[in-house]
């Protein structure tokens, strides 16, 4: 539709002005410990690209190259903000807004919130100051500082007691540099199998996530020949005790270990109920950092190299589209995201009308044939 580039630029700047945690630099203090410096004012990195005069045959390639170059452009941690915006004019009435950020600023839950904020500021125009103040990220940091870390360390030590070394599918290499070359394999469970899993979870009074993770744990046992396995899980990290946390923008997620143990004398039902109970016992301690958890377990080595991510975000595309409808002639046609994994293997689970699985892998460590075979085994 009709997009006012100047107004959109102003809205992007207003987003930075509203959220202090988007204006931070990460530097080392005198003692060598990293600290965040919050700057009062930071100009938003904003650029505009016009592809209307590009030859039709190379037009899609030009946009693809632009996105690839943008993602390959690294951020300087000492030079905020660690977010940038590019408005691409594709045709007279079609635009792409590219938002790139360092993961240390925002998690996946925050992205639709950020875009909702930006659209609201675009709609408000000169009246942006009339919007209610945003719930500050600082309140989460204050909550975090009040937690009893000693108790949480003991809970995690108990949960991981007796773990015999890490569960690894890739060769162990502490000095390995993470590559950005990632591929993926996908599978759709369909409505019938999704419904069957949901009914199983409801019957046993566990979550679908527990069922999904139990299956991954069993696959790890098959692949490693062990009956006690550990893998990672990304959790939202948003404490329900903190009022308004679901609408806060920032980095809250944490990666925590999930332990799955097989007992030949126990049924799958008993495995699921035990896993659910064990995970419930950890709910108040999911804020503790992974390094601290591993130290509590008595190791400095990584406990796992595979990760599960159950994605569920608060604002769906339909909501964003409704908000963007009739914004002075601008409508939102769609949203898509692209990010990199920092683990050799990462299983992403999205659950809408049916469960969809995406297994992301690093090309340096696995090939497509291996990963597709692994996903097929997981489905079985």
N, C-alpha and C positions, 0 to 999 in steps of 0.2 A: 504493500500500500504506500501511503505517503509518510516518509520518515524525515523528521527534522534533525539533521545531524548535530547541529549546534545545541539543540535542546537535549539530545541524548548524551552528548558530551558533558553538559552541565549536570545531568542526572548521575552520570558515572562519578563525577567529582563529588557530588552530594553524598553518594554512598560512602566514599572514603571519609568525608567530613563527619558522617553519622557514627562510624564504627572505628574507634581508636585502634583496635587490634588489627585493622587493615593497614595501619600506618607504622608498623614496627620494623626496626632494623635488628638483626641478630649479630651481636659482636661479643668478643671475649673481654671479660673484666680483667682487672689487674691480677686476680688470683687464677686466671685461666679458665674460669667457669663461664659458659655462655650466658648472656643476659639479653633481654629484650628492651630496646629503647623505643619509647612511644613518642613520635614526633607530633608537634601541635598541628602543623600544616604540611601536606605533601601534594604536589600537583599530580593529577591522575595521568598515567601514560596512555595517550590516546592517539590513534592514527587512522587515516582513512585511505582506502584503496578503491579505485574505480576500474572495474573490469568491463565496462560497457563497450569499449572499443576493441576488445580482444577478439581475434578471429573465432568464429563459432566452433570450428573444429578443435581448437585448443582451449576453449573456454573452461570446460570442467577440469582439465589438467592444470590450468592456471590457479584455480581455487584450491585444488588438492595440494599443489606445490606451496601455496601460501600457508595453508594449515600445517603442512609438514615442517616448513621453515620456522613457523611461529612456535611449534611445540619443541623444536630442537634448540631454540634460543634460551639459554640458561639465565637464571636470575642471579644477581649479586646479592648475597644475604645481608650485606652491610649497607645496601642502597635501596631503601624502601621507595614505593610500595612493591611488594612481591606479587603484583597483579597488574595486568594490562588489558586494554580494550582495543579492538580493531573493527571498524565498520567498513564492510566491503559492499560496494554497489555492484550488484550482479546485472540488474536490468533497471529500466525506468521505475518499476514498481516492486522490485525485489531486492532485499538486502540480507546480508549475513552479518550478525554481530558475534565476533570471536572474543571470548573471555578466557584468558590464560592466567593461571595462578600457580604459585608454589604450594605444594600440599601442606606445608607447615602453617599456612594461613587458614585454610578452609577444608572441611570434610564434605562428603557427598550430600549429607543432609542439609548442609548450609547453602549449597548452590541454588536450589529453587527458591530458598528464602531470599538470597541475595538478588536474584532476578526479579522476584516479586517486589522487593524494595525498590529496585531501580525503575521498574515500570510505574510504581506509585509516585516516585519522584519525577518521572517524565510527565505523568499526568498532572501533577501538582504545579509544575512549571515554576513561576515566580513565588508560589505559595508553599514551597517545600518546607520552609521553616515552621509551618503550621502543623506538620505531621508530629504525632506523639514521639517522644524520645525512645530510642531503641534500648532494649534490655542490655546492659553492658557485659562484655565478656569478663570484665574484672570481677563481677559478682561470682562467676564460676571459680575463678582463681582463689577468691576468698573462701568459698566453700571447700575447695581442694586443700587449702592450707589448714583447715580445721579437722581434717580426717586423722584417725589414729592409725598411722602407718605401721607401727609395731604390731598391732593386732592383725592388720591385713597381711603382713609378711608371715605371721605365724599360721594364718588360715591357708595361705598358698603353700607354705612348707608342708603342711599336713596333706593338702590335696595332691601334692606331687611326690610325697614320700615313697621311696622305693623305685622310682623311675630309673631304669637301667640305660642311661645314655640317650642320645638324641635319636629321633625317627627321621631319617634322611632318605630321599629318593635320588638326589643328585650327589655326586662325589663331594665330600667335605672339603672346603677350601676357605679358611677364614680371611684370606687376602683377596678373594674374588671381587672384582669390580662389577657392579650391577650394570648390565647392558640394557639399552632402551629398545632393543630389537625383540619384540614380543609377537607371538602368534596366538591364535585361539581356535578352539573347537567348541561347537555348540550342540545342544540337544534340547528337545522340547518333550516334557513328559505327557503333554496332552491333558485334556479335561478328565478322562477316565482315571488315569493313574494318579493325577493330582488329587482327585476326590477320594480315591482309595487311601492315599497317604494321610489326608486330612481326617478321614474317618478313623483310621488306626490311631492317630495321635489323640483324637478326642476320646476314643474308647479307653485309652490307657492314661488319660489326663496328663499328657505331655505335650510339648510343642512340636510343630512340624519341623522346626529347626533342629530339635533333638534327634528326630528320625533321620533327617538329612545328614547330620554330623555322625550319627552312629554308623550309617552306611559307609561314610568316608573312612571312619576309623577301622571298620572291618576290611575295607579295600587296602588300607595301609598295612594291616596285619598280613594280608595275602602277599603284598608286594615285598615286605621286609622279612617275613618269616617269624615275626614276633607276636606275642599275645598281649603286650602292653605297649600301646602306641600313644604318641602325642603329636598334635598338629595345632596350627594357629587358628584363631577366630577373631575377626574384627567385630568389636562391639561398639555401640553408639556412644558410650561414655557420658551420656546425658543423665545425671542423677535425677530421679523423679522427685526427690526431696526439695530440689531447687525450683521455686516458682518461676514459670515462664521460660524454663530451659529449652522447651521444644521450639521456641521461636527465636533463639539466640544464634547469631552468626559467628562462626569461629571453628577451631579445631578441637573436637571433643573425643573423636574416636580413639580407641586403644586396641592393641593386639594382645590377646591373652592365650595361654595354652588351653587346649581341650584334651583331656586324657580319656582314652577308651581302652578298657581291659576286658579280655575274654576269659570266661570261666566255663570249661567244658561241662560243668554240672548245672549251668544256668541257661535259661531260655532267652530268646531274643526279647521277649516281653520283660523279663527281669533285667536284662541289660539296659533297655530303654528307661525303665522306671528308676534304676540306680543312677544312670547318667543325668536324668532330669533332677533328681534329688541333689546330686553332687553340684550341679550347676546352680541350683537354687541357693545352696549354701554359700556360693561365691558372689551372689548378686551385689552385695554391699561392698565388695572389694575389687570390682572390675576397674577402678580408677588407677590402681597401682601400675607403674610402668613395667614394661616387659623385662628390662634389665634388672629391676628390683625383684621381680618375681623369680627370675632365674637364679639370682643370688640367694634368695630365700630357699630355693630348692637345692642349694649347695653346688651350683655350677656357674661358670662364666661362659660356657659354650652354648651355642644356639640349640634349643631343644627340638627344633623342627625346621623344615624348609618347604612345607606346604601350608596353604592358608585357605580357610573358607570364609566367604563374605555373604551374609544374607541381607540383600538390599531391600529397604523399605523406607521411602522418603515421604515427608509430610505434605508436600505440594506436588500434585501430579501435573502433567502437561496440560490436561484439560482445564485445570484451574488457572494456570498461567494464560492459556488461550482466552478464557473467558475474561480475565482481567485486561488483556491487551485488546479486546474487541472494542472497536469504535473509539480508540484513543486518537481522536482527530485524524481519522483515516488510516491509522496504523493497526494491523492485526498480526498476531503471532502465528506463524505457519507450522512451527515445529521446534523441538529441542533435541539435541543429541550431545553426548559426552564422549570423551576419549581420555583415558589415563593409562599410566604404566604400572605394572606390577613390580614389587621389589623382592618377590619370592620366586624361586624357580617354577613353582606351580601354584596357581590360585584358582579356586573354584568359586565362582560367583553364582548365587542363587537369587533369582527374581521371581516373585509370586504375585501374579495378578489373577486372571481367571484360571491360569494354569502355570505350573512351575517351569521355568526355563533355566537351563544350566549353561554356563560359559566357563570353559577350562582354559585359562590363560597360561602360557608357558614362555620361558626364555629360549630363544633360538640357539643360544650358545650352548645350552645344556640338553635340550630334547628336540627331537624332530617330530614332524606332523604325524607320522605313522604310529609312533610310540604313544603320543598323547591321545590320538583317536582310539587306539586300542584300550588305553586306560579308561577313557570316558565310557566306552562300550561295556567294560567290566563293571564299572560303577553303576551303570544303568541296570545291569543284570542283578 
